[in-house]
């Protein structure tokens, strides 16, 4: 018999599934002579099926290319090595060599086979990694994970850049008395506009599943979670979602377990995606844009993204201004089928526009809704069955100050 999904936030994340170990160390990647955790390893002694989804930016960081190469080869995976503070992007041939060195050092220190580690980096673009210090950190971390370290929270901390807090969660369900666990950790605060954004997400699970089946599930889940968020409309060079499955639960993916596992995977990814938007650089609002009745799902997505990335819209949210005229303007250039005299717009459940006619008497209620730290904008296009949900944020002067050149 199968059970319902149990879900928790702020957990150990990647070390919650059986057979996964993790830790973190300080490699002073930022050259600030501090003790900040900025290197991490996730490790499974049992070989894993592994899949990934990556940025569509034509400028890819060396670690992204290495992950794609290794996953395409189909070799079983034993772990992931990560650093923050330096993206190892646009670093030329030296960056390519450094990415491979991180992989080989991790494999060697964990006595793992060739091409059984994946690598990720995040941080500033265009600077070389301090490989001497990173190599030392890898040696320390490898010793700890091979001895059974379960510092999932430390790993989650090690991947942060401009984030202000860890992002972890865990989902579980039971099948015939055996527990299947899905745990995750993520980072991301700026340069957020998937496909995907300056975000790394790592998900581990102890279910047994073939990589081909896992990839199909992940692509569908990512489309509705990590690829349905925006903070500033920028697409990064390093965006990566990785899922590792080691089968240690004794449960395999089949017709009985697929629906439950997909729900668990969705809950973990959706929670992490929400945490990324909520921790956007200097934001004050998280806004859920719910488009329905569009001519197609593609039209609905175009409308949601036009609104969610509009600087005029985002700054009005920051100013607690329910300026639905800016919503209409944005959806008008979204390259979607529209009839402006058929559109309904609501802030939460308070109508602002009904069949193209304003509802000005509701303005005080709109203001109240937009003043909240979280609210929804619901738009029914009345053109078909297309729909899309996008999580977005406001835009503040704090974002501008934070991202000015040093």
N, C-alpha and C positions, 0 to 999 in steps of 0.2 A: 504494500500500500504506500501511496505517496502522501506527503504532508503539504501544508501551505508554506509559503515563503515567510521566514522570519528575517527581519531587517534591522540593522543598527548602524548608526553613524558614529564617527570619532572612535574608531576601533583600531586594532593593530593592522588591519588592512591586509597587505600581501602575505603576512605570516599566519593569518587565520586558517587558511586551508591546510590540510594535513600534508606534511612533507616539504613545506617551504620554509626557508630560513632567510634572514636578512639582517643587515647591520649598516652602519654608516661611520664615516670618519671625517676628520678635517685635513684637507690637503692644501689649504690656503690658496685655492684656485684664483681668488680675486686679488692676491698679492697685497693683502691688508694686514698681514701678520696677526690674524685673529684665530679664534678656535671654532669658528662657525662650521657646522657640519655641511660639507659640500661634495661628498663622494658617497656612493652607496652601492651595495650589491644585494641582489635577490638570487637565491640558489636553491636548486632542487637536486638531491643526489639521484633521484629517479628521473630518467629522460622524459622530456615533455613534448607534447604537440604544441606548436606555437604558431600564432598568426599575428599580423599587424596591419594597421592602416596608417598612411603617412601623408604628409603635406603634398599638395598638388603644385606648390611653388616650383618653378623651373630651376630656381637657385636652391639646391639642397645641401644641407650640411653633410660632411663626410660620414657621421654616424648613421644618418638616414640611408645613405647608399649602402653602407655595410649591412645594416639590418635587412634591407630589401634583398641584397645578394644572398645572405645566409638563409633567409626564409625561403627564397626561391629554390635553393638547393635541396630543401626538404630534410636536412639533417636534424636529428633530435636535439633539443635545446636543454641546457642545464642551468642557465642563469642569465642575468642582465647586470651590466655594470654601467653606472651613471655618474656624471658630474654636473654640478650647477655652477653658475658664475661665469661660464665661458661656453659659448655655443659651438665652438670648433666649426664655424661656418665661414666660408669665404677665406679660408686659410691655406689654399693652394695645396701643393704636393706634401708639404709638411703636415698639414691637417689630416690628409688621407693616411699618412704613415702613423700619426699619433692615434687616430681612431683604431687602426689595426693593432697597434701596440697595446691599447687598453684591453682589446679582446684577448690577445695572446697572453698577456700578463695574468688576466683573470682565469683563463683556461689552465695555464700552468700552475698557478697557485692553488687552484681547486682540484688539480689532477683530473681535469675534464677533457674530453676529446676535442680535436680541432674543429673550429666553427660551431661550437656548442654554446657560445655566449653571444648575446646581443649587446649593443652599446648605444647609449644615448647621452647627449650633452645639451645643456640649455644655459643661456646667459647672453653676454655681450658678443656681438658678431665681429669678426675680423681680427681677433687676437689669438696668439698661439697658446696652447695649453702648457702649464708648468709640469711637464711629464715626469721629472724626477720626483716631485712631491706626490703626484698622482700614483705613480708606480709604488711608492712606499705605502700609500694608503691602501692600495689594492692588496698588497701582501698582508697587511694587518687585518683587513676585512675578510679576506679569504680564509685566514686561520680561524676567525670567529664563526663564520657561517658553516664551515666544515665541521666545527665542533658543536653546532646546534644553536647558534644565536638566533633569537626571535625578536629582534629589535625593530619591529615593523614601524613603530612610531618614529624612531630615529631615522629609518630609511625615508619615510614620508617627509621628514624635516630636511633631509639632505638635498632634496630635489628642488627646493623652493628658491625663487629669485626675488621678484618684487612682491611676492605673496606675503600676507600677514599672518597666515595660519596654515596648519596641516589640513589636508583634504583626504579623508579616509572613510571607508564604510565596508560593511560585510553583509552578505545575504546567505541564508542557509535553508535547506529543506531536507526531509528524510525520505528515503526509499527503502522499504522493507527493513527498517531498523538501522540503516546506514545513513550517516549524515553527509550531504554534499555541501561544500562551502565555496563561495565566491567572494574574494576579498580584493579591494582596490585602493590605490593611492594615486593622486594626481597633483600637478602644479599648473599654474597659469593665472595670470592677472592682467597682462597687457599684450598687445599684438594678437588680439583674439578675434578671428573671423575665420572659422573653418571653411574651407576644406584643409586642414584643420588649422589651429592657431598656435601661438607660443604656448603650447601646452604639451605636457607629457602625461600619459595615463598608463598605469601598469595594473593589470588584473591577473590574479592567479586563481586557479580552481583545482580541486582534487577529483573532479569527474574524469572519466576516461572518454576521450573523444578524438576522432581523426581530425587532422588539420583542415581537410577540405570541408568537413561539416562545420567545424568551428569558424572558419573564414566566412562561410555563408551567413551564419548567425551574427557574427560580429559586424559585417557590412550593413546588415539591416538595422542592428541596434545603433551603430554609430550615426547612421543617417538621421535618426530621430533624437539623438542626444548630443554628442560632441560636435556634430555638424549642424546643429540647430541652436547655436549660441553666437552672440557677438558682443564685444565690448567696444572696440574701436575700428573695426572694419579692415584691419591689417592681417595678412596671411603670413605666417612665419616660415623660416627655412628649416625648422627642426621638428615640426609637429609629428607626434608619434603616439599611437595607441598600441600596446602589446598585450596579448593574452597568452598565458602559459597554463597548460593542463597536464597534470602528472598522473592522474588515475588512482591516486592513493586512497581515495574513499572506498574503492571497491565497486563503485557504481559506474556504469557506462551509459553513454547517450543512446537512447533508443526511442521507440514510439511512446513508451510510458513516461520517459523522463525529459523528452525534448522541450515540451511546453514549459515545464517548471524551470528547467535550466535557463531557457531563453528569458523567462520572466526575471529570474535572479540576476542574470547578466545585465538585463535592461535596468533593473533597479539600481545596481551598482553604478553603471555608466551614467544613468540619468542623475543620480545624486552627485556624482563627481562633476558632471557638467554644470549643474546648478551651483555647486560650491565655487567653481571657477568664475562664473559670472558674478556671484555675490561678493567675491574677493577682487573684483576688477580694480585696476589702479585708481584709487581715490574716488570711487563711485559712491553715490548715496542712494541709488534706486535700482531695483531689479524689476524689469517690466516684462511680462509674458504677453506676447503678441499672438493672438489666436485668430487666424484667418479661416473662414469657412465660406462655402458657396461660390468658390472661384470656378472658372471654366475648367481648370485642371489643377493637379497638385503642383505642377511647375509654376503656373500663374500664382498660386497661393504663396509659394516660396518667394517668388520675385517680389510680391507685394510686401510680405513680412520683412524681407531684407532691405527693401527700399526705405521702409519706415524705421527699422531698427538701426540703420546706419546713417540716417539723416542727421547732420549736425544740428540743424534747426529744431528737429523733433527732440533730440537728446538734450539739448540745452533748455528747451521748454520744460522737460521733465524735471531737470535740476532746479528750475525756478518755480516748481509747483504750479505750472501754468497748463491747464487742460486745453491746449490750443489744437483742437481737432482739425482746424483748417490746414495745419501743417501735415497732418496725417493724410488728408485728401490730396494735397499737393504731391506728397511722396508717392502715394499709390498711383497717381496719375502718370508718373514717368516710369513706372515699374515694368513697362512692356508686357502688360497683361490685359485681357479682355475686361472692359468695365462699362458700366452704365451708371454715371454719377447720380442719376435720379432713382436708383434702386438700392443704394448702399445704406446699410445700418451700421452705426458705430456706437459702442457702449464702453464706458470706463467701469470696470467690474460689471455690475449689472445695471448701471445708471445710463439710460439712453442719452446720446449726444446728437445723433442724426438718425432719423427714421425715414426710410425710402427717399433719401436725399433732402429731407426737410429738417432744419435745425430744431432742437428742443431747448431753447434758451432758458426756460424756467428751471432747468436742472443744473445750471451753471454752479451754484453753491455746492451741490453734491459732487460735481466733477472735480472741483477744487479740493474737496475733502479727500476724494479718492487719490488724486495725483500727489497729495501731500504725504501719503503713506510710503514707507520704504519698499513695499512690494505691492503691485497691483497688476491687473490684467486689462488689456485693450482688446475688445472683441469686435471683429469686423466681418459682417456677412455681405458678400458681394452679390448674391442672388444671380449667379451666372452658371452654376453647375454644382458638382459634388466635390470639387477640389478643396483641400485643406492643408494647413501647415501651422506648426507651432514654433515660435522663435523666442528664446530668452535673450533679452537685451539689457543694456544699462543706460544710465544718464551719462552726461559728459560735464565735467567740472573744471574750474580753473586749477584745482589741485592736480588733475591729470596733466594739464599743460606744464605746470611748474615741475612736476615729477619727471617729465620726459624731455625737458630742455637739455641741450648739450652741456656737458661738463666743461 
